Amino acid sequence: MKIFFSAFLFLFLLSMPAGAVQNRYGGQIVLAVSSDPKTFNEIVASETSSSAVTNMLFEGLTTTDAFTLKVIPNLAASWQVSPDGLTWTFHLRPGVTWFDGRPFGADDVVFTFNDLIYNPDIPSSSRDVFTVDGKPFVVQKVDDLTVRFILPVRFAPFLRGMSQPILPKHKLEGPLKAGKFAFTWGIDTPPKDVVGTGSFYLDQYAPGERLVFRRNPHYWKKAGNGDVLPYLDKVVFLIIPDADGRLLKFLDGQLDHVDLRGADFPLLKPLEAKRNFHIYDAGPAFGSNFIAFNQNARANPKTGKAFVDPVKLSWFTDVNFRRAVAHAIDRPKMIEILANGLGTPQYGPMSPSSGFFYNPRTPSYNYDLDKARQYLAASGFKERNGRLYDSNGDPVEFNLYTNAGERTQIAAMVRADLEHLGMRVNLLTLEFNALVAKLMSSYDWDAIILGLTGGIEPHFGKNVWHSSGQLHLWGPKQEVPATAWEKRLDDIFTAGVQELNEDKRKVLYDEFQMIAAQQLPVVYTYLDDNLFAVRDRFGDLKPSAYGGALHNLEEIYVK
């Protein structure tokens, strides 16, 4: 494929008149994000509004090819592994610099892992991923451009995990020693003080309006023809919370790319040629939309008051209650109404687009109110005069939160579906970061409609599925697993990460998906098709299911 492309480019250039080779440098692309970032600090970022920014600024030692899904070099040019699979030696790419001109090197890698990720005083989801069998990696500097990782046990997704962004020691060591790291690089930081190695640096941030990234003139990566990348001068993110607003700005020509809902498809498809854009359908999305119930049995240590009303907690911790909810959600109707038929019902934690590790045999929950009522009856719930009561006669009523935007439509349909069972659901919408604060800090919620990003490596969901994970949202910060099935999931993630035989790993992760679908700590709704529209004025656009339209942003140019 690569040879064919090079040959095509060569013939194309030969066919052009002398002096007609296009100067690809310059121009901009205008994109959209749904909310302001919460932080520019990559280590403590836990939501997509922040990672959309940090992913532009920071890079890892490896990355994933968007088409083959294989791990490929990035900040590391090459690596070797010992015969027992426990010692990995990375040779860093020479000539890489941070935005401020300081050289990137082994000290930065060691600092990122030893001082930040493994620092117990810093809330980092990455620590969940890189702690194996309860032990961290030993990370050592060999010389300025060589780093050695010594693993406590074998770690199957190690190379893919080395996509972990690396942060600069010379900028962050001071705040760390002063005990201020968790507050460093907040959104009040002057943008140019945030220093990474990426192809674009952050130049401006106007809260509620835009983020502007400028071309990094010292970026290390080069195109196949030797051009220093990136080509674009500027990348602009407009902050537009509402999906309808994003669509209108795309149609007005103010955006160059927009993620589409299925419902947008009939409107935009006839306009492709006239408005000079193309719509791409990359198949089922990796992300998810689900309803989760708060099963946090602890009390607030400051007030002594339970995080969840004990009556509601008895419902939420009852698997029959959750299975009834799963059967009450009319997914086909959601897909038809909200996605114009362009979607897939979801019953487990991995997308069909995940490939090898996806388990298609997980239990499914078709829309069946009779089955839902059977599950409720098995736990003593009774329906009277259109209202549902538990075995103690308490009426079933709870608050359902979601973020303002497109998830409100899903939440509204879930509420309507649950009201068919006699549940009274109070729908409340919040700004996204306020919603995340409820999940991560205050824990004062009953039920929530939210989503998580997905991927192709099951272990990278450890921060959600392990009982002590940073994003174990239904029962956070457990010192020991609260249930037998959570204990089994802990064991699966511990075993799966150490199993180097891919087929044996799949058996373990198939069981993980089976347990998740049976126990339903989160009740999935449906997966949208990964739809997006991009203007025709860009060259070297290579959309893929894994990376979307912009995975090679540094190569994209204005035609």
LOKOL-447172 format. One record per residue (C-alpha): residue number from 1; residue in one letter; chain; x, y, z. Coordinates in steps of 0.1 Angstrom, whole numbers. Layout:
N
{zati NUM,'a','A',{X,Y,Z}}
...
END
This chain:
559
{zati 1,'m','A',{0,0,0}}
{zati 2,'k','A',{28,24,9}}
{zati 3,'i','A',{48,15,-22}}
{zati 4,'f','A',{17,20,-44}}
{zati 5,'f','A',{10,54,-29}}
{zati 6,'s','A',{46,66,-34}}
{zati 7,'a','A',{45,55,-70}}
{zati 8,'f','A',{12,73,-75}}
{zati 9,'l','A',{27,105,-60}}
{zati 10,'f','A',{57,102,-82}}
{zati 11,'l','A',{37,98,-114}}
{zati 12,'f','A',{14,126,-103}}
{zati 13,'l','A',{43,150,-98}}
{zati 14,'l','A',{58,140,-132}}
{zati 15,'s','A',{25,149,-149}}
{zati 16,'m','A',{25,184,-135}}
{zati 17,'p','A',{40,213,-154}}
{zati 18,'a','A',{75,224,-142}}
{zati 19,'g','A',{72,248,-113}}
{zati 20,'a','A',{36,237,-106}}
{zati 21,'v','A',{43,217,-74}}
{zati 22,'q','A',{20,230,-49}}
{zati 23,'n','A',{32,248,-18}}
{zati 24,'r','A',{12,230,8}}
{zati 25,'y','A',{21,253,37}}
{zati 26,'g','A',{-3,277,52}}
{zati 27,'g','A',{-40,280,59}}
{zati 28,'q','A',{-62,268,87}}
{zati 29,'i','A',{-88,243,97}}
{zati 30,'v','A',{-117,252,119}}
{zati 31,'l','A',{-132,225,142}}
{zati 32,'a','A',{-156,224,171}}
{zati 33,'v','A',{-156,211,207}}
{zati 34,'s','A',{-187,208,228}}
{zati 35,'s','A',{-173,224,260}}
{zati 36,'d','A',{-145,243,276}}
{zati 37,'p','A',{-115,222,288}}
{zati 38,'k','A',{-114,216,325}}
{zati 39,'t','A',{-76,216,326}}
{zati 40,'f','A',{-45,217,304}}
{zati 41,'n','A',{-28,193,328}}
{zati 42,'e','A',{-28,160,309}}
{zati 43,'i','A',{-21,138,339}}
{zati 44,'v','A',{-52,149,359}}
{zati 45,'a','A',{-75,153,329}}
{zati 46,'s','A',{-103,129,330}}
{zati 47,'e','A',{-129,141,305}}
{zati 48,'t','A',{-129,145,267}}
{zati 49,'s','A',{-132,183,268}}
{zati 50,'s','A',{-97,184,283}}
{zati 51,'s','A',{-82,155,264}}
{zati 52,'a','A',{-93,171,231}}
{zati 53,'v','A',{-68,199,239}}
{zati 54,'t','A',{-40,178,256}}
{zati 55,'n','A',{-40,153,227}}
{zati 56,'m','A',{-30,182,204}}
{zati 57,'l','A',{-1,191,226}}
{zati 58,'f','A',{15,160,240}}
{zati 59,'e','A',{28,127,224}}
{zati 60,'g','A',{38,92,235}}
{zati 61,'l','A',{66,70,227}}
{zati 62,'t','A',{44,49,205}}
{zati 63,'t','A',{11,54,186}}
{zati 64,'t','A',{-14,32,167}}
{zati 65,'d','A',{-16,30,130}}
{zati 66,'a','A',{-52,42,121}}
{zati 67,'f','A',{-56,15,95}}
{zati 68,'t','A',{-36,-16,106}}
{zati 69,'l','A',{-42,-9,143}}
{zati 70,'k','A',{-6,-20,149}}
{zati 71,'v','A',{17,-1,173}}
{zati 72,'i','A',{42,21,155}}
{zati 73,'p','A',{71,43,167}}
{zati 74,'n','A',{64,79,177}}
{zati 75,'l','A',{87,97,202}}
{zati 76,'a','A',{106,65,204}}
{zati 77,'a','A',{124,56,172}}
{zati 78,'s','A',{128,19,181}}
{zati 79,'w','A',{129,-6,209}}
{zati 80,'q','A',{140,-40,221}}
{zati 81,'v','A',{125,-65,245}}
{zati 82,'s','A',{143,-91,266}}
{zati 83,'p','A',{135,-128,259}}
{zati 84,'d','A',{114,-131,291}}
{zati 85,'g','A',{93,-100,280}}
{zati 86,'l','A',{100,-81,312}}
{zati 87,'t','A',{126,-56,301}}
{zati 88,'w','A',{120,-31,274}}
{zati 89,'t','A',{146,-6,261}}
{zati 90,'f','A',{134,24,241}}
{zati 91,'h','A',{157,45,219}}
{zati 92,'l','A',{142,80,218}}
{zati 93,'r','A',{140,99,186}}
{zati 94,'p','A',{170,124,184}}
{zati 95,'g','A',{163,160,176}}
{zati 96,'v','A',{129,163,193}}
{zati 97,'t','A',{124,195,212}}
{zati 98,'w','A',{97,210,235}}
{zati 99,'f','A',{78,240,223}}
{zati 100,'d','A',{102,262,243}}
{zati 101,'g','A',{132,248,225}}
{zati 102,'r','A',{145,226,253}}
{zati 103,'p','A',{155,191,241}}
{zati 104,'f','A',{132,161,248}}
{zati 105,'g','A',{149,132,264}}
{zati 106,'a','A',{150,103,288}}
{zati 107,'d','A',{147,125,319}}
{zati 108,'d','A',{112,135,307}}
{zati 109,'v','A',{101,99,303}}
{zati 110,'v','A',{114,89,337}}
{zati 111,'f','A',{98,120,353}}
{zati 112,'t','A',{64,114,337}}
{zati 113,'f','A',{62,78,350}}
{zati 114,'n','A',{81,79,383}}
{zati 115,'d','A',{72,113,396}}
{zati 116,'l','A',{37,119,381}}
{zati 117,'i','A',{19,88,371}}
{zati 118,'y','A',{31,67,401}}
{zati 119,'n','A',{28,96,425}}
{zati 120,'p','A',{0,86,450}}
{zati 121,'d','A',{-8,123,457}}
{zati 122,'i','A',{-18,129,421}}
{zati 123,'p','A',{-52,116,409}}
{zati 124,'s','A',{-42,99,376}}
{zati 125,'s','A',{-62,74,358}}
{zati 126,'s','A',{-30,62,340}}
{zati 127,'r','A',{-18,48,373}}
{zati 128,'d','A',{-46,22,371}}
{zati 129,'v','A',{-34,11,337}}
{zati 130,'f','A',{3,10,345}}
{zati 131,'t','A',{0,-8,378}}
{zati 132,'v','A',{2,-46,372}}
{zati 133,'d','A',{-2,-72,399}}
{zati 134,'g','A',{-3,-43,424}}
{zati 135,'k','A',{32,-31,413}}
{zati 136,'p','A',{45,-2,392}}
{zati 137,'f','A',{70,-5,364}}
{zati 138,'v','A',{107,4,372}}
{zati 139,'v','A',{116,32,348}}
{zati 140,'q','A',{153,40,344}}
{zati 141,'k','A',{174,64,324}}
{zati 142,'v','A',{202,46,305}}
{zati 143,'d','A',{215,77,287}}
{zati 144,'d','A',{199,109,274}}
{zati 145,'l','A',{181,91,246}}
{zati 146,'t','A',{176,57,261}}
{zati 147,'v','A',{150,46,287}}
{zati 148,'r','A',{146,11,302}}
{zati 149,'f','A',{113,-2,316}}
{zati 150,'i','A',{115,-32,339}}
{zati 151,'l','A',{80,-48,344}}
{zati 152,'p','A',{71,-67,375}}
{zati 153,'v','A',{52,-93,354}}
{zati 154,'r','A',{45,-96,317}}
{zati 155,'f','A',{22,-69,304}}
{zati 156,'a','A',{5,-77,272}}
{zati 157,'p','A',{-6,-42,261}}
{zati 158,'f','A',{27,-27,271}}
{zati 159,'l','A',{37,-13,237}}
{zati 160,'r','A',{3,2,230}}
{zati 161,'g','A',{3,17,265}}
{zati 162,'m','A',{35,36,257}}
{zati 163,'s','A',{12,60,238}}
{zati 164,'q','A',{10,76,272}}
{zati 165,'p','A',{17,113,267}}
{zati 166,'i','A',{51,124,280}}
{zati 167,'l','A',{53,157,299}}
{zati 168,'p','A',{84,180,303}}
{zati 169,'k','A',{104,177,335}}
{zati 170,'h','A',{120,211,332}}
{zati 171,'k','A',{85,228,334}}
{zati 172,'l','A',{68,206,359}}
{zati 173,'e','A',{94,195,384}}
{zati 174,'g','A',{92,229,403}}
{zati 175,'p','A',{54,229,408}}
{zati 176,'l','A',{56,192,418}}
{zati 177,'k','A',{82,199,445}}
{zati 178,'a','A',{62,229,457}}
{zati 179,'g','A',{31,206,461}}
{zati 180,'k','A',{12,225,434}}
{zati 181,'f','A',{12,201,405}}
{zati 182,'a','A',{-25,192,406}}
{zati 183,'f','A',{-32,229,402}}
{zati 184,'t','A',{-6,235,375}}
{zati 185,'w','A',{-16,242,339}}
{zati 186,'g','A',{-52,250,348}}
{zati 187,'i','A',{-72,268,323}}
{zati 188,'d','A',{-61,301,337}}
{zati 189,'t','A',{-25,294,326}}
{zati 190,'p','A',{-12,316,298}}
{zati 191,'p','A',{-15,292,268}}
{zati 192,'k','A',{21,294,257}}
{zati 193,'d','A',{32,283,291}}
{zati 194,'v','A',{18,248,283}}
{zati 195,'v','A',{47,230,267}}
{zati 196,'g','A',{45,198,247}}
{zati 197,'t','A',{61,182,217}}
{zati 198,'g','A',{30,181,194}}
{zati 199,'s','A',{26,194,159}}
{zati 200,'f','A',{7,224,171}}
{zati 201,'y','A',{10,246,203}}
{zati 202,'l','A',{-18,263,221}}
{zati 203,'d','A',{-16,300,213}}
{zati 204,'q','A',{-50,315,225}}
{zati 205,'y','A',{-78,304,247}}
{zati 206,'a','A',{-110,325,251}}
{zati 207,'p','A',{-133,307,275}}
{zati 208,'g','A',{-166,299,260}}
{zati 209,'e','A',{-154,310,225}}
{zati 210,'r','A',{-124,293,210}}
{zati 211,'l','A',{-90,277,213}}
{zati 212,'v','A',{-63,285,187}}
{zati 213,'f','A',{-34,263,180}}
{zati 214,'r','A',{-4,274,159}}
{zati 215,'r','A',{20,254,138}}
{zati 216,'n','A',{50,241,157}}
{zati 217,'p','A',{79,251,134}}
{zati 218,'h','A',{103,228,151}}
{zati 219,'y','A',{81,196,149}}
{zati 220,'w','A',{101,165,143}}
{zati 221,'k','A',{80,146,119}}
{zati 222,'k','A',{85,149,81}}
{zati 223,'a','A',{63,139,52}}
{zati 224,'g','A',{73,112,27}}
{zati 225,'n','A',{86,139,3}}
{zati 226,'g','A',{108,154,31}}
{zati 227,'d','A',{86,183,39}}
{zati 228,'v','A',{87,194,76}}
{zati 229,'l','A',{53,189,91}}
{zati 230,'p','A',{27,202,99}}
{zati 231,'y','A',{14,220,68}}
{zati 232,'l','A',{-14,240,83}}
{zati 233,'d','A',{-6,273,100}}
{zati 234,'k','A',{-34,272,124}}
{zati 235,'v','A',{-61,249,140}}
{zati 236,'v','A',{-91,266,156}}
{zati 237,'f','A',{-115,249,179}}
{zati 238,'l','A',{-148,268,183}}
{zati 239,'i','A',{-165,260,216}}
{zati 240,'i','A',{-201,252,206}}
{zati 241,'p','A',{-221,232,232}}
{zati 242,'d','A',{-251,224,210}}
{zati 243,'a','A',{-250,199,182}}
{zati 244,'d','A',{-275,219,162}}
{zati 245,'g','A',{-253,250,166}}
{zati 246,'r','A',{-223,231,153}}
{zati 247,'l','A',{-243,218,123}}
{zati 248,'l','A',{-255,253,114}}
{zati 249,'k','A',{-220,267,116}}
{zati 250,'f','A',{-207,240,93}}
{zati 251,'l','A',{-235,247,68}}
{zati 252,'d','A',{-226,284,71}}
{zati 253,'g','A',{-190,276,62}}
{zati 254,'q','A',{-177,286,97}}
{zati 255,'l','A',{-166,250,104}}
{zati 256,'d','A',{-145,227,82}}
{zati 257,'h','A',{-154,195,100}}
{zati 258,'v','A',{-184,184,120}}
{zati 259,'d','A',{-194,151,137}}
{zati 260,'l','A',{-228,142,126}}
{zati 261,'r','A',{-258,125,142}}
{zati 262,'g','A',{-277,101,121}}
{zati 263,'a','A',{-306,125,121}}
{zati 264,'d','A',{-284,150,103}}
{zati 265,'f','A',{-277,126,74}}
{zati 266,'p','A',{-309,133,53}}
{zati 267,'l','A',{-304,170,56}}
{zati 268,'l','A',{-267,171,46}}
{zati 269,'k','A',{-264,142,21}}
{zati 270,'p','A',{-282,161,-8}}
{zati 271,'l','A',{-259,191,-2}}
{zati 272,'e','A',{-226,174,-5}}
{zati 273,'a','A',{-217,185,-41}}
{zati 274,'k','A',{-234,219,-39}}
{zati 275,'r','A',{-216,228,-6}}
{zati 276,'n','A',{-183,211,-14}}
{zati 277,'f','A',{-180,186,14}}
{zati 278,'h','A',{-181,148,18}}
{zati 279,'i','A',{-199,127,44}}
{zati 280,'y','A',{-180,97,57}}
{zati 281,'d','A',{-195,67,76}}
{zati 282,'a','A',{-168,48,94}}
{zati 283,'g','A',{-191,23,110}}
{zati 284,'p','A',{-201,18,147}}
{zati 285,'a','A',{-185,44,170}}
{zati 286,'f','A',{-161,34,197}}
{zati 287,'g','A',{-177,56,224}}
{zati 288,'s','A',{-209,48,243}}
{zati 289,'n','A',{-240,62,259}}
{zati 290,'f','A',{-253,46,290}}
{zati 291,'i','A',{-274,50,321}}
{zati 292,'a','A',{-256,43,354}}
{zati 293,'f','A',{-271,41,389}}
{zati 294,'n','A',{-252,53,419}}
{zati 295,'q','A',{-243,22,440}}
{zati 296,'n','A',{-219,41,464}}
{zati 297,'a','A',{-227,27,498}}
{zati 298,'r','A',{-203,50,517}}
{zati 299,'a','A',{-211,81,537}}
{zati 300,'n','A',{-197,115,531}}
{zati 301,'p','A',{-168,117,557}}
{zati 302,'k','A',{-174,155,561}}
{zati 303,'t','A',{-211,153,569}}
{zati 304,'g','A',{-216,117,579}}
{zati 305,'k','A',{-246,115,555}}
{zati 306,'a','A',{-249,87,530}}
{zati 307,'f','A',{-240,97,495}}
{zati 308,'v','A',{-271,78,483}}
{zati 309,'d','A',{-305,76,500}}
{zati 310,'p','A',{-306,41,515}}
{zati 311,'v','A',{-340,34,499}}
{zati 312,'k','A',{-327,43,464}}
{zati 313,'l','A',{-295,24,471}}
{zati 314,'s','A',{-315,-8,477}}
{zati 315,'w','A',{-330,-4,442}}
{zati 316,'f','A',{-298,5,424}}
{zati 317,'t','A',{-278,-24,439}}
{zati 318,'d','A',{-305,-49,428}}
{zati 319,'v','A',{-294,-65,396}}
{zati 320,'n','A',{-331,-73,388}}
{zati 321,'f','A',{-339,-36,389}}
{zati 322,'r','A',{-310,-29,365}}
{zati 323,'r','A',{-321,-58,342}}
{zati 324,'a','A',{-356,-44,342}}
{zati 325,'v','A',{-343,-11,331}}
{zati 326,'a','A',{-322,-28,304}}
{zati 327,'h','A',{-353,-45,290}}
{zati 328,'a','A',{-374,-13,292}}
{zati 329,'i','A',{-351,8,269}}
{zati 330,'d','A',{-364,7,234}}
{zati 331,'r','A',{-331,9,215}}
{zati 332,'p','A',{-345,3,180}}
{zati 333,'k','A',{-368,33,185}}
{zati 334,'m','A',{-339,54,198}}
{zati 335,'i','A',{-318,45,167}}
{zati 336,'e','A',{-347,52,144}}
{zati 337,'i','A',{-357,85,160}}
{zati 338,'l','A',{-323,99,171}}
{zati 339,'a','A',{-300,84,146}}
{zati 340,'n','A',{-322,80,115}}
{zati 341,'g','A',{-315,43,116}}
{zati 342,'l','A',{-277,48,115}}
{zati 343,'g','A',{-268,31,147}}
{zati 344,'t','A',{-263,-3,165}}
{zati 345,'p','A',{-279,-15,198}}
{zati 346,'q','A',{-252,-18,225}}
{zati 347,'y','A',{-253,-43,253}}
{zati 348,'g','A',{-217,-46,264}}
{zati 349,'p','A',{-186,-24,270}}
{zati 350,'m','A',{-168,-29,236}}
{zati 351,'s','A',{-178,-17,202}}
{zati 352,'p','A',{-180,-41,172}}
{zati 353,'s','A',{-154,-18,157}}
{zati 354,'s','A',{-130,-29,184}}
{zati 355,'g','A',{-121,-60,162}}
{zati 356,'f','A',{-105,-90,178}}
{zati 357,'f','A',{-115,-85,214}}
{zati 358,'y','A',{-151,-77,208}}
{zati 359,'n','A',{-174,-104,221}}
{zati 360,'p','A',{-206,-106,200}}
{zati 361,'r','A',{-222,-133,223}}
{zati 362,'t','A',{-229,-111,253}}
{zati 363,'p','A',{-265,-112,266}}
{zati 364,'s','A',{-288,-88,248}}
{zati 365,'y','A',{-318,-70,263}}
{zati 366,'n','A',{-345,-66,237}}
{zati 367,'y','A',{-373,-42,244}}
{zati 368,'d','A',{-397,-63,264}}
{zati 369,'l','A',{-418,-46,292}}
{zati 370,'d','A',{-432,-80,303}}
{zati 371,'k','A',{-397,-93,310}}
{zati 372,'a','A',{-389,-60,327}}
{zati 373,'r','A',{-419,-64,350}}
{zati 374,'q','A',{-409,-100,357}}
{zati 375,'y','A',{-375,-89,370}}
{zati 376,'l','A',{-391,-62,391}}
{zati 377,'a','A',{-417,-86,406}}
{zati 378,'a','A',{-389,-111,415}}
{zati 379,'s','A',{-375,-84,438}}
{zati 380,'g','A',{-408,-75,453}}
{zati 381,'f','A',{-416,-44,433}}
{zati 382,'k','A',{-453,-38,425}}
{zati 383,'e','A',{-472,-16,401}}
{zati 384,'r','A',{-503,2,414}}
{zati 385,'n','A',{-523,29,395}}
{zati 386,'g','A',{-494,34,371}}
{zati 387,'r','A',{-468,39,398}}
{zati 388,'l','A',{-441,15,409}}
{zati 389,'y','A',{-435,7,445}}
{zati 390,'d','A',{-407,-14,462}}
{zati 391,'s','A',{-414,-42,486}}
{zati 392,'n','A',{-415,-16,515}}
{zati 393,'g','A',{-441,5,497}}
{zati 394,'d','A',{-417,33,488}}
{zati 395,'p','A',{-426,48,454}}
{zati 396,'v','A',{-397,45,429}}
{zati 397,'e','A',{-386,80,420}}
{zati 398,'f','A',{-351,93,413}}
{zati 399,'n','A',{-332,121,396}}
{zati 400,'l','A',{-316,114,362}}
{zati 401,'y','A',{-287,137,353}}
{zati 402,'t','A',{-271,143,319}}
{zati 403,'n','A',{-251,170,302}}
{zati 404,'a','A',{-268,197,282}}
{zati 405,'g','A',{-266,188,245}}
{zati 406,'e','A',{-274,157,224}}
{zati 407,'r','A',{-276,133,254}}
{zati 408,'t','A',{-307,151,266}}
{zati 409,'q','A',{-326,134,238}}
{zati 410,'i','A',{-314,100,249}}
{zati 411,'a','A',{-322,109,285}}
{zati 412,'a','A',{-357,120,276}}
{zati 413,'m','A',{-364,87,258}}
{zati 414,'v','A',{-350,67,287}}
{zati 415,'r','A',{-372,86,311}}
{zati 416,'a','A',{-403,79,289}}
{zati 417,'d','A',{-394,42,287}}
{zati 418,'l','A',{-390,39,324}}
{zati 419,'e','A',{-422,57,331}}
{zati 420,'h','A',{-439,28,313}}
{zati 421,'l','A',{-428,7,343}}
{zati 422,'g','A',{-443,32,367}}
{zati 423,'m','A',{-410,48,377}}
{zati 424,'r','A',{-410,86,382}}
{zati 425,'v','A',{-378,100,367}}
{zati 426,'n','A',{-368,137,372}}
{zati 427,'l','A',{-346,147,343}}
{zati 428,'l','A',{-319,173,351}}
{zati 429,'t','A',{-293,187,327}}
{zati 430,'l','A',{-260,202,337}}
{zati 431,'e','A',{-229,216,320}}
{zati 432,'f','A',{-206,187,312}}
{zati 433,'n','A',{-178,196,337}}
{zati 434,'a','A',{-204,201,365}}
{zati 435,'l','A',{-216,166,357}}
{zati 436,'v','A',{-181,152,359}}
{zati 437,'a','A',{-176,169,393}}
{zati 438,'k','A',{-207,150,406}}
{zati 439,'l','A',{-191,117,394}}
{zati 440,'m','A',{-156,124,406}}
{zati 441,'s','A',{-160,146,437}}
{zati 442,'s','A',{-193,151,453}}
{zati 443,'y','A',{-209,118,444}}
{zati 444,'d','A',{-244,133,449}}
{zati 445,'w','A',{-263,118,421}}
{zati 446,'d','A',{-290,90,417}}
{zati 447,'a','A',{-287,81,380}}
{zati 448,'i','A',{-268,95,351}}
{zati 449,'i','A',{-267,94,313}}
{zati 450,'l','A',{-231,96,302}}
{zati 451,'g','A',{-206,81,278}}
{zati 452,'l','A',{-171,69,277}}
{zati 453,'t','A',{-145,68,250}}
{zati 454,'g','A',{-137,33,238}}
{zati 455,'g','A',{-108,16,221}}
{zati 456,'i','A',{-93,-16,208}}
{zati 457,'e','A',{-74,-27,240}}
{zati 458,'p','A',{-97,-39,268}}
{zati 459,'h','A',{-71,-33,295}}
{zati 460,'f','A',{-72,4,290}}
{zati 461,'g','A',{-107,3,305}}
{zati 462,'k','A',{-92,-8,338}}
{zati 463,'n','A',{-97,26,353}}
{zati 464,'v','A',{-134,20,349}}
{zati 465,'w','A',{-138,-17,355}}
{zati 466,'h','A',{-114,-24,383}}
{zati 467,'s','A',{-130,-19,417}}
{zati 468,'s','A',{-104,6,428}}
{zati 469,'g','A',{-103,24,394}}
{zati 470,'q','A',{-104,62,392}}
{zati 471,'l','A',{-135,61,370}}
{zati 472,'h','A',{-153,32,387}}
{zati 473,'l','A',{-182,55,386}}
{zati 474,'w','A',{-210,34,401}}
{zati 475,'g','A',{-190,26,432}}
{zati 476,'p','A',{-158,47,434}}
{zati 477,'k','A',{-126,42,453}}
{zati 478,'q','A',{-134,8,468}}
{zati 479,'e','A',{-107,-5,491}}
{zati 480,'v','A',{-119,-41,485}}
{zati 481,'p','A',{-144,-52,458}}
{zati 482,'a','A',{-180,-46,470}}
{zati 483,'t','A',{-194,-76,451}}
{zati 484,'a','A',{-182,-110,440}}
{zati 485,'w','A',{-185,-101,403}}
{zati 486,'e','A',{-164,-69,408}}
{zati 487,'k','A',{-138,-92,424}}
{zati 488,'r','A',{-139,-114,394}}
{zati 489,'l','A',{-135,-84,371}}
{zati 490,'d','A',{-104,-74,391}}
{zati 491,'d','A',{-90,-109,387}}
{zati 492,'i','A',{-97,-109,349}}
{zati 493,'f','A',{-79,-76,344}}
{zati 494,'t','A',{-50,-87,365}}
{zati 495,'a','A',{-47,-120,346}}
{zati 496,'g','A',{-55,-106,311}}
{zati 497,'v','A',{-28,-80,312}}
{zati 498,'q','A',{-2,-107,320}}
{zati 499,'e','A',{-13,-132,293}}
{zati 500,'l','A',{8,-129,262}}
{zati 501,'n','A',{-12,-155,242}}
{zati 502,'e','A',{-38,-134,223}}
{zati 503,'d','A',{-63,-162,221}}
{zati 504,'k','A',{-61,-169,258}}
{zati 505,'r','A',{-64,-131,265}}
{zati 506,'k','A',{-96,-131,244}}
{zati 507,'v','A',{-111,-158,265}}
{zati 508,'l','A',{-106,-136,296}}
{zati 509,'y','A',{-119,-104,280}}
{zati 510,'d','A',{-149,-123,266}}
{zati 511,'e','A',{-158,-132,302}}
{zati 512,'f','A',{-153,-96,312}}
{zati 513,'q','A',{-178,-84,286}}
{zati 514,'m','A',{-202,-112,296}}
{zati 515,'i','A',{-201,-102,333}}
{zati 516,'a','A',{-205,-66,324}}
{zati 517,'a','A',{-236,-74,303}}
{zati 518,'q','A',{-250,-97,330}}
{zati 519,'q','A',{-245,-74,360}}
{zati 520,'l','A',{-252,-42,342}}
{zati 521,'p','A',{-233,-16,364}}
{zati 522,'v','A',{-240,5,334}}
{zati 523,'v','A',{-269,-1,310}}
{zati 524,'y','A',{-259,7,275}}
{zati 525,'t','A',{-282,22,249}}
{zati 526,'y','A',{-269,23,214}}
{zati 527,'l','A',{-238,32,193}}
{zati 528,'d','A',{-241,59,167}}
{zati 529,'d','A',{-225,53,133}}
{zati 530,'n','A',{-192,72,132}}
{zati 531,'l','A',{-204,99,108}}
{zati 532,'f','A',{-186,131,100}}
{zati 533,'a','A',{-185,157,72}}
{zati 534,'v','A',{-154,174,60}}
{zati 535,'r','A',{-150,202,34}}
{zati 536,'d','A',{-134,192,1}}
{zati 537,'r','A',{-107,219,3}}
{zati 538,'f','A',{-83,197,22}}
{zati 539,'g','A',{-56,173,9}}
{zati 540,'d','A',{-42,141,23}}
{zati 541,'l','A',{-74,134,42}}
{zati 542,'k','A',{-73,97,52}}
{zati 543,'p','A',{-105,90,72}}
{zati 544,'s','A',{-105,57,92}}
{zati 545,'a','A',{-128,40,116}}
{zati 546,'y','A',{-102,42,144}}
{zati 547,'g','A',{-88,77,139}}
{zati 548,'g','A',{-117,95,122}}
{zati 549,'a','A',{-110,123,98}}
{zati 550,'l','A',{-81,141,116}}
{zati 551,'h','A',{-58,114,130}}
{zati 552,'n','A',{-31,127,106}}
{zati 553,'l','A',{-38,163,111}}
{zati 554,'e','A',{-1,172,107}}
{zati 555,'e','A',{-2,159,71}}
{zati 556,'i','A',{-34,176,61}}
{zati 557,'y','A',{-31,207,39}}
{zati 558,'v','A',{-53,232,21}}
{zati 559,'k','A',{-56,223,-16}}
END
